[in-house]
Amino acid sequence: MPSGWPDAPSPLPSDLTDAQWELIEPLLPEPNTGGRPEQHPRREIVNAVLYMVRSGCPWRYLPTDLPPWQTVYWYFQQWGQAGVTETLLAELRVKARRQAGLDDEPSAGISDSQGVKGADTVGRDSAAMTRARRSTAVRGSSSPTPAACWLRSRCWPQACRIATAPRRPCCRRT
Protein backbone atom coordinates (compact mmCIF):
# COMPACT_ATOMS: atom_id res chain seq x y z
CA MET A 1 0.00 0.00 0.00
CA PRO A 2 1.46 3.40 -0.95
CA SER A 3 2.62 5.62 1.87
CA GLY A 4 0.11 8.15 3.13
CA TRP A 5 -2.91 5.86 2.59
CA PRO A 6 -4.98 5.15 5.67
CA ASP A 7 -5.12 1.59 6.96
CA ALA A 8 -8.88 1.74 7.57
CA PRO A 9 -11.36 3.28 5.15
CA SER A 10 -12.32 6.82 6.07
CA PRO A 11 -15.95 7.45 6.95
CA LEU A 12 -18.21 8.42 4.08
CA PRO A 13 -20.10 11.74 4.21
CA SER A 14 -23.36 9.78 4.45
CA ASP A 15 -22.26 7.76 7.51
CA LEU A 16 -24.17 8.23 10.75
CA THR A 17 -22.61 10.11 13.61
CA ASP A 18 -22.58 8.47 17.03
CA ALA A 19 -25.40 10.76 18.19
CA GLN A 20 -27.55 9.84 15.16
CA TRP A 21 -26.87 6.13 15.67
CA GLU A 22 -27.93 6.38 19.34
CA LEU A 23 -31.31 7.71 18.15
CA ILE A 24 -31.80 5.02 15.51
CA GLU A 25 -30.40 1.87 17.11
CA PRO A 26 -33.22 1.28 19.64
CA LEU A 27 -35.83 1.71 16.89
CA LEU A 28 -34.44 -1.12 14.74
CA PRO A 29 -35.80 -4.65 15.28
CA GLU A 30 -33.79 -7.08 17.37
CA PRO A 31 -31.69 -9.61 15.45
CA ASN A 32 -33.13 -13.11 15.15
CA THR A 33 -31.77 -15.44 17.81
CA GLY A 34 -32.18 -18.61 15.75
CA GLY A 35 -29.94 -19.50 12.86
CA ARG A 36 -26.68 -18.00 11.76
CA PRO A 37 -25.44 -14.90 13.63
CA GLU A 38 -25.37 -11.61 11.74
CA GLN A 39 -22.19 -11.15 9.78
CA HIS A 40 -22.36 -7.34 9.41
CA PRO A 41 -23.10 -4.77 12.11
CA ARG A 42 -26.49 -3.04 11.82
CA ARG A 43 -24.81 0.37 11.76
CA GLU A 44 -22.89 -0.62 8.62
CA ILE A 45 -26.13 -1.78 6.99
CA VAL A 46 -27.78 1.57 7.74
CA ASN A 47 -24.68 3.44 6.52
CA ALA A 48 -24.79 1.47 3.25
CA VAL A 49 -28.48 2.30 2.73
CA LEU A 50 -27.74 5.97 3.44
CA TYR A 51 -24.86 5.91 0.95
CA MET A 52 -27.02 4.34 -1.74
CA VAL A 53 -29.87 6.81 -1.27
CA ARG A 54 -27.66 9.91 -1.01
CA SER A 55 -25.45 9.03 -3.96
CA GLY A 56 -28.26 7.67 -6.12
CA CYS A 57 -26.14 4.72 -7.19
CA PRO A 58 -27.66 1.34 -8.04
CA TRP A 59 -27.48 -1.34 -5.35
CA ARG A 60 -24.74 -3.23 -7.18
CA TYR A 61 -22.46 -0.19 -7.17
CA LEU A 62 -22.07 0.03 -3.39
CA PRO A 63 -18.40 0.45 -2.41
CA THR A 64 -16.58 -2.72 -1.40
CA ASP A 65 -15.83 -1.42 2.11
CA LEU A 66 -19.58 -1.57 2.84
CA PRO A 67 -21.49 -4.84 3.31
CA PRO A 68 -22.43 -6.71 0.09
CA TRP A 69 -25.26 -5.09 -1.86
CA GLN A 70 -27.41 -8.23 -1.59
CA THR A 71 -27.28 -8.07 2.21
CA VAL A 72 -28.02 -4.35 2.32
CA TYR A 73 -30.91 -4.73 -0.12
CA TRP A 74 -32.36 -7.65 1.87
CA TYR A 75 -32.39 -5.61 5.10
CA PHE A 76 -33.84 -2.59 3.29
CA GLN A 77 -36.68 -4.73 1.88
CA GLN A 78 -37.33 -6.53 5.17
CA TRP A 79 -37.44 -3.32 7.19
CA GLY A 80 -39.69 -1.69 4.61
CA GLN A 81 -42.17 -4.60 4.58
CA ALA A 82 -42.22 -4.78 8.40
CA GLY A 83 -42.95 -1.05 8.65
CA VAL A 84 -39.69 -0.31 10.46
CA THR A 85 -38.90 2.64 8.18
CA GLU A 86 -42.31 4.23 8.74
CA THR A 87 -42.05 3.74 12.52
CA LEU A 88 -38.52 5.12 12.52
CA LEU A 89 -39.59 8.18 10.52
CA ALA A 90 -42.57 8.83 12.82
CA GLU A 91 -40.48 8.51 16.01
CA LEU A 92 -37.74 10.79 14.69
CA ARG A 93 -40.31 13.35 13.52
CA VAL A 94 -41.89 13.46 17.00
CA LYS A 95 -38.46 13.84 18.65
CA ALA A 96 -37.50 16.64 16.25
CA ARG A 97 -40.82 18.45 16.82
CA ARG A 98 -40.43 18.19 20.61
CA GLN A 99 -36.86 19.47 20.35
CA ALA A 100 -38.16 22.45 18.35
CA GLY A 101 -40.84 23.10 20.99
CA LEU A 102 -43.75 22.05 18.75
CA ASP A 103 -46.67 19.70 19.31
CA ASP A 104 -46.04 16.03 18.46
CA GLU A 105 -48.45 16.18 15.52
CA PRO A 106 -48.66 19.01 12.98
CA SER A 107 -51.76 21.19 13.18
CA ALA A 108 -51.95 21.97 9.45
CA GLY A 109 -51.50 20.15 6.17
CA ILE A 110 -50.80 21.04 2.57
CA SER A 111 -52.44 19.56 -0.50
CA ASP A 112 -51.80 20.50 -4.08
CA SER A 113 -53.94 20.05 -7.17
CA GLN A 114 -52.01 17.00 -8.38
CA GLY A 115 -52.48 15.15 -5.12
CA VAL A 116 -56.19 15.93 -5.04
CA LYS A 117 -56.82 15.01 -8.69
CA GLY A 118 -55.10 11.65 -8.32
CA ALA A 119 -56.90 10.65 -5.13
CA ASP A 120 -58.58 7.25 -4.80
CA THR A 121 -61.98 8.93 -4.59
CA VAL A 122 -61.76 10.20 -8.17
CA GLY A 123 -63.63 8.14 -10.73
CA ARG A 124 -61.75 5.77 -13.04
CA ASP A 125 -62.35 7.81 -16.21
CA SER A 126 -61.09 11.07 -14.78
CA ALA A 127 -58.22 9.34 -12.97
CA ALA A 128 -56.91 7.98 -16.27
CA MET A 129 -57.03 11.45 -17.77
CA THR A 130 -55.33 12.90 -14.70
CA ARG A 131 -52.60 10.26 -14.83
CA ALA A 132 -51.72 11.22 -18.38
CA ARG A 133 -51.53 14.92 -17.52
CA ARG A 134 -49.51 14.26 -14.37
CA SER A 135 -46.90 12.22 -16.18
CA THR A 136 -46.06 15.16 -18.44
CA ALA A 137 -46.24 17.75 -15.65
CA VAL A 138 -43.99 15.84 -13.26
CA ARG A 139 -41.43 14.76 -15.85
CA GLY A 140 -37.93 15.60 -14.72
CA SER A 141 -38.75 15.56 -11.02
CA SER A 142 -39.68 12.87 -8.58
CA SER A 143 -41.30 13.01 -5.18
CA PRO A 144 -39.38 11.23 -2.42
CA THR A 145 -41.02 8.50 -0.43
CA PRO A 146 -40.95 8.98 3.35
CA ALA A 147 -38.19 6.36 3.59
CA ALA A 148 -36.04 8.09 1.00
CA CYS A 149 -36.74 11.42 2.66
CA TRP A 150 -35.54 10.06 6.00
CA LEU A 151 -32.50 8.50 4.44
CA ARG A 152 -31.57 11.60 2.46
CA SER A 153 -31.90 13.82 5.49
CA ARG A 154 -29.69 11.43 7.49
CA CYS A 155 -32.17 11.07 10.32
CA TRP A 156 -32.95 14.73 10.79
CA PRO A 157 -36.59 14.89 9.71
CA GLN A 158 -37.03 18.58 10.52
CA ALA A 159 -34.94 19.29 7.41
CA CYS A 160 -37.09 17.13 5.19
CA ARG A 161 -40.47 17.54 3.53
CA ILE A 162 -42.58 14.48 2.98
CA ALA A 163 -44.24 14.51 -0.41
CA THR A 164 -47.33 12.42 -0.99
CA ALA A 165 -47.39 12.49 -4.79
CA PRO A 166 -46.71 9.09 -6.35
CA ARG A 167 -43.25 8.46 -7.74
CA ARG A 168 -42.64 7.60 -11.32
CA PRO A 169 -40.87 4.26 -11.79
CA CYS A 170 -37.10 4.31 -11.76
CA CYS A 171 -35.45 2.77 -14.79
CA ARG A 172 -32.21 2.02 -12.93
CA ARG A 173 -33.48 -0.65 -10.56
CA THR A 174 -31.38 -3.78 -10.39
N, C-alpha and C positions, 0 to 999 in steps of 0.2 A: 504494500500500500504506500503511495507517495507520501512524503513528509508533509505535515500540515493538515492531513485529512483526519477528521475525528474518528475515534474507534466506534462510537455508537452513533446511530443516525440522529440528526438534530430534529427537534420537534417541528412538526408542520404547523403552518399558521392556523389551520383548522382544528388542531388538537385542543382538547379541553384543558382548562386550568384546573388546579387542585380544588379551588373553590367551586367551580362549575361541576366537577365530578362529584363532590360531596352533596350537591343538590340532586343530582341525577341517580346516583348509585342506589339509594333506598327505594326509588320508584321502579327499578327494573325487577323483573320476576327472578325468584331464586333459581339457581341451577338445579337441574334434575339430579336426584341422589342415585338413581339406578343407572346402570350402564357405564359407559366410558366417561372418565372425568374430562372436563373441558380442557382443550389444548391451548386456547388463547384467552387472555384476560378480557373481561367484559369491556373494560375501558378502551382497549385496543380495537374492539369491534365497533364501539361507538365512534372512536376517532376515525376509523376507516369509512363509516357511513357519512360522517361529517365531511371528510375529504372528498368523497364521491359527489355529494350534493353540492358542496361549494365550488368544486372545480368543474362540475358538469361532465366529467369523464364517464365513459361506459364502465360497467362493473369489471370487465376483464382488464381494464387499464389501471387498476389500483397498483400503487408502487409495491415492490417486492418486500419492503420492510414492514408492511402492514399484513394482517392475516390474509389468507387466500380469498379471492373474490367470491368463491362458492360459499365459503363459511360466512362471510359478511352478508351476502345476499340472503342466505338461509335465515340468519338471525333477523334481518330487516323484514323479511316476509312473515316470519313467525310472530314477531312483535307487532307488526301491523294487523295481522289477522286476530290476534288476541286482544287488540285494543290498547296495547301498552303505550303506543305513540300518542293516542288521543288522551289517555289518562295523564301521561307525562306532560303534554302540552297544557292541559287544564290545570294541573297542580302548579306548574311553573307560572302560568298566567295569574293565578290567584296570589301566589307569593310575590310576584312583581307588582301587582295592584296594591297589595297590603304595604309593600315597601314604599310605594309612591303615595300612600295615604288615601287610597281610593277604596270604594266598596269592592267586595269580592267579585260581584257580577256587574257588568256595564249597565248603565241605565238608559242607553240609547243605542240604536242600530242604524245602519245605512243600507239602503237597497238601491240598485240602479236599474235602468230600464231593461238591460239584458238579463239580469237575474230574474226580474219579474216576468218577462215575456217567456222565458224558458222554464217556468215553474211547472210542477207536476199537475197543477190544477188547470192548465191551459189545454184546450181540446187538441186532439191528434192532428187535425188539418192545419190549425194555426201553428202548432208546435213545429211541424215539418217546415213551414214557411219561415218561421223564426230561426230554426237551425241553419237554414241556408244563408240567411242574412247574417247571422252571428259568425259563421265561419269566415266570411269575407271581412267583417268588421274587426275580428280579433286577430286576424292573420298577422304574424310578426310578433305577437306577444302571447304569453301564457300566464295563467293565474296559478300561483303556487297552492299546493294542497297544504293543510295544516301541518302535516309531517314535514314537508319540504321547508315550510316557513320556519318551523322550529329548528330544523337542522341548519338552515342558512343563517339564522340569527344566533347560532351557537348557544342556545339555551337561554337567551335573553329575550323573552317574548314581548317586552314592552317596546322593543325596537322593530317589531314585525307586525304586519297587517295581514289578517287572514282573509283571503278572497274566497268567495263562495261560487264563483263562476266555474263551470266545468272546464277541465283542461282538454286541449286538443291532443291526440295521441302523439307520442314521441316516436320518431322513426329510427332512433338510435338504440332501442332496447336490444339487449343481448340475451 
